[in-house]
């Protein structure tokens, strides 16, 4: 099936036009903080992604399900249907409609036929946004979030009827915007799973601001998703360097 999506700003009015949170005007600082905690980026997201499931059957096209997901997708690799077609997974970044600085990331699972949510893990990497996502088969999802360092999350999504489980989190310098899984032959060890990350190296100014530097190509050992390590990294060029591969994975 195909899953075309549309991002929509919903703000405090929510998807149905009904306010999702009480008015914040006139509240004390403590009351406002409590309100934002209760109606956070996942309860009252500023954006929602609207999804249509499109089935292709011979010469016919039909929409069999429509639903919406909190937050927004980084690209097409943040969506994945299970091999049996029964469920679809989304990796999204959600931002609070009440507090624009409140942002975090999550992975949500839906029944592909009813659009009902069947599992979620949220509030990952608060203050950061997803820069890259990659599902590998039915069992795993890798996420890259970023502000100053690049946490690479390995998440178990093998059971679509339960919440995804974070297996590991690796923090490294720079960030990846594209992840590519590979199986390689390792001398005396046999086959091993690897993950290639393409993105940018970063540096810090004297004031602590993050500055993008050259192109970065990283190789991760993901043979054990619970203990991901970075095997090697190569940086090409400097600030201003570019590559077609950053925008076109092919």
C-alpha positions as CSV (number, residue, x, y, z in Angstrom):
1,X,0.0,0.0,0.0
2,X,1.0,3.6,-0.4
3,X,0.7,6.2,2.4
4,X,0.6,9.7,1.1
5,X,0.8,12.3,3.9
6,X,-0.1,15.9,4.5
7,X,1.2,18.1,7.3
8,X,-1.2,20.5,8.8
9,X,-0.9,23.2,11.5
10,X,-3.6,22.6,14.1
11,X,-2.4,24.7,17.0
12,X,-4.6,24.9,20.1
13,X,-7.8,24.1,18.1
14,X,-6.7,20.5,17.4
15,X,-7.7,18.3,14.5
16,X,-11.5,18.8,14.9
17,X,-11.5,22.5,15.6
18,X,-12.3,21.9,19.3
19,X,-9.7,23.5,21.7
20,X,-7.4,20.8,23.0
21,X,-6.3,22.9,26.0
22,X,-7.8,25.6,28.2
23,X,-6.9,29.2,27.6
24,X,-3.4,30.2,29.0
25,X,-4.1,33.9,29.3
26,X,-3.8,35.3,32.8
27,X,-2.2,32.2,34.4
28,X,0.6,32.4,36.8
29,X,4.0,31.0,35.8
30,X,3.4,27.9,38.0
31,X,-0.1,27.4,36.6
32,X,1.2,27.9,33.0
33,X,3.9,25.3,33.5
34,X,1.4,22.8,34.9
35,X,-0.8,23.4,31.9
36,X,2.0,22.8,29.5
37,X,3.0,19.6,31.3
38,X,-0.6,18.3,31.0
39,X,-1.1,19.4,27.4
40,X,2.4,18.7,26.1
41,X,3.7,18.2,22.6
42,X,2.0,14.8,22.2
43,X,-1.3,15.7,23.8
44,X,-1.6,19.0,22.1
45,X,0.8,19.1,19.1
46,X,1.1,22.2,17.0
47,X,1.3,20.0,13.9
48,X,-0.4,16.7,12.9
49,X,0.3,14.5,9.9
50,X,-2.8,13.3,8.0
51,X,-2.4,9.9,6.3
52,X,-4.4,8.1,3.6
53,X,-3.9,4.5,2.9
54,X,-4.0,3.9,-0.9
55,X,-4.5,0.3,-2.1
56,X,-3.4,-0.7,-5.6
57,X,-5.2,-3.7,-7.0
58,X,-4.6,-4.4,-10.6
59,X,-6.1,-1.5,-12.5
60,X,-7.9,0.1,-9.5
61,X,-6.8,2.6,-6.9
62,X,-8.8,2.9,-3.6
63,X,-8.4,4.7,-0.3
64,X,-9.1,2.2,2.5
65,X,-8.2,4.1,5.6
66,X,-7.5,7.7,6.8
67,X,-6.1,8.8,10.1
68,X,-3.8,11.4,11.6
69,X,-0.5,11.2,13.5
70,X,0.8,13.7,16.0
71,X,3.9,15.6,14.8
72,X,5.7,15.7,11.5
73,X,7.8,13.4,9.4
74,X,11.4,14.2,8.3
75,X,11.1,12.2,5.0
76,X,9.8,9.1,3.3
77,X,12.0,6.8,5.4
78,X,10.2,7.8,8.6
79,X,7.2,5.7,7.4
80,X,7.2,1.9,7.1
81,X,4.6,-0.8,6.6
82,X,5.1,-4.2,8.1
83,X,5.8,-7.1,5.7
84,X,2.3,-8.5,6.3
85,X,0.6,-5.2,5.5
86,X,-1.2,-5.2,8.8
87,X,0.5,-2.2,10.5
88,X,2.3,1.0,9.6
89,X,4.9,2.8,11.7
90,X,5.7,6.5,11.9
91,X,8.7,8.3,13.4
92,X,7.7,11.9,14.1
93,X,8.9,15.1,15.8
94,X,6.1,16.8,17.8
95,X,6.1,20.4,19.0
96,X,3.8,21.8,21.7
97,X,1.0,24.2,20.6
98,X,1.3,25.9,24.0
99,X,5.1,26.2,24.2
100,X,7.0,26.3,20.9
101,X,10.2,25.4,22.7
102,X,8.8,22.1,23.9
103,X,9.7,19.5,21.3
104,X,10.5,15.8,21.4
105,X,10.4,12.7,19.2
106,X,8.5,9.5,19.0
107,X,7.7,6.3,17.1
108,X,4.0,5.4,16.7
109,X,2.4,2.2,15.4
110,X,-1.1,2.0,13.7
111,X,-3.4,-0.7,12.5
112,X,-3.2,-0.2,8.7
113,X,-6.9,-1.2,8.2
114,X,-8.6,0.7,11.0
115,X,-6.1,3.6,11.6
116,X,-6.2,2.8,15.4
117,X,-3.0,3.3,17.3
118,X,-1.5,0.1,18.6
119,X,1.8,1.2,20.2
120,X,4.0,4.2,20.9
121,X,7.2,5.5,22.5
122,X,7.4,9.3,22.8
123,X,9.4,12.1,24.5
124,X,12.6,10.9,23.0
125,X,15.5,13.4,22.9
126,X,13.6,16.4,24.4
127,X,14.6,19.7,22.7
128,X,15.9,17.9,19.6
129,X,14.3,17.0,16.2
130,X,14.6,13.9,14.0
131,X,17.2,14.4,11.2
132,X,17.1,10.8,9.9
133,X,15.0,7.7,10.2
134,X,15.4,4.1,8.8
135,X,13.3,1.0,9.4
136,X,15.1,-2.3,8.8
137,X,12.6,-5.1,8.2
138,X,9.8,-5.6,10.8
139,X,12.1,-5.6,13.8
140,X,14.1,-2.4,14.0
141,X,14.1,1.3,13.5
142,X,17.0,3.7,13.7
143,X,16.5,7.4,14.5
144,X,19.0,10.3,14.5
145,X,18.1,13.4,16.5
146,X,20.3,16.5,16.8
147,X,21.0,19.7,18.5
148,X,24.7,19.6,19.4
149,X,25.4,15.9,19.3
150,X,23.9,13.1,17.3
151,X,22.0,10.5,19.3
152,X,21.5,7.4,17.2
153,X,18.6,5.4,18.7
154,X,18.0,1.7,18.0
155,X,14.4,0.8,18.6
156,X,12.7,-2.6,18.7
157,X,9.4,-2.5,16.7
158,X,9.1,-6.3,16.3
159,X,5.7,-6.5,18.1
160,X,3.2,-4.1,16.4
161,X,0.6,-4.7,19.2
162,X,2.8,-3.3,22.0
163,X,4.9,-0.2,22.6
164,X,8.3,0.0,20.7
165,X,11.3,-0.4,23.0
166,X,14.4,1.7,22.9
167,X,17.4,-0.8,22.8
168,X,20.3,1.7,22.8
169,X,21.3,5.3,22.4
170,X,24.7,6.3,21.0
171,X,25.8,9.9,21.2
172,X,28.4,11.0,18.6
173,X,29.6,14.3,17.1
174,X,27.9,15.6,14.0
175,X,24.7,14.3,12.5
176,X,23.3,12.0,9.8
177,X,20.5,13.0,7.4
178,X,20.4,9.6,5.6
179,X,20.9,6.1,7.0
180,X,21.6,3.1,4.9
181,X,21.6,-0.5,6.3
182,X,24.0,-3.1,4.9
183,X,25.2,-6.6,5.6
184,X,28.9,-7.2,5.2
185,X,31.4,-10.0,5.3
186,X,33.8,-9.8,8.2
187,X,36.9,-11.9,8.0
188,X,36.8,-14.9,10.5
189,X,33.4,-13.7,11.8
190,X,31.0,-14.2,8.9
191,X,28.3,-11.7,8.1
192,X,27.6,-8.7,10.2
193,X,25.0,-5.9,10.2
194,X,26.2,-2.3,9.5
195,X,24.6,1.1,9.2
196,X,26.0,3.9,7.0
197,X,25.2,7.5,8.0
198,X,25.6,10.4,5.7
199,X,25.4,13.9,7.0
200,X,27.6,16.7,8.4
201,X,30.3,17.3,10.9
202,X,29.7,20.2,13.3
203,X,31.7,22.6,15.4
204,X,31.0,25.1,18.1
205,X,31.7,28.8,18.0
206,X,33.1,30.7,21.0
207,X,29.6,31.5,22.1
208,X,28.6,27.8,21.9
209,X,26.5,28.1,18.7
210,X,26.5,25.0,16.5
211,X,28.1,25.5,13.1
212,X,27.8,22.9,10.3
213,X,31.2,21.8,8.9
214,X,32.2,19.3,6.2
215,X,30.4,16.2,4.9
216,X,30.5,13.3,7.3
217,X,30.3,9.6,6.4
218,X,30.0,7.3,9.4
219,X,30.0,3.5,9.7
220,X,28.1,1.9,12.6
221,X,28.2,-1.6,13.9
222,X,24.6,-2.6,14.5
223,X,25.1,-6.3,14.7
224,X,23.9,-6.0,18.3
225,X,21.2,-3.3,18.3
226,X,21.5,-3.1,22.1
227,X,25.2,-2.1,21.9
228,X,25.6,0.1,18.8
229,X,29.1,1.5,18.2
230,X,30.6,3.8,15.6
231,X,33.4,1.9,13.8
232,X,34.8,4.7,11.6
233,X,34.0,8.3,10.4
234,X,35.3,10.3,7.5
235,X,34.9,14.0,7.0
236,X,35.3,15.6,3.5
237,X,35.5,19.3,2.8
238,X,34.6,22.0,5.2
239,X,31.8,24.5,5.9
240,X,29.9,25.1,2.7
241,X,30.7,21.7,1.2
242,X,27.8,20.0,-0.5
243,X,26.8,16.7,-2.1
244,X,23.9,15.6,-4.2
245,X,23.6,12.6,-1.9
246,X,22.3,14.9,0.9
247,X,19.1,15.5,-1.1
248,X,18.9,12.4,-3.3
249,X,19.7,9.1,-1.6
250,X,19.9,7.3,-5.0
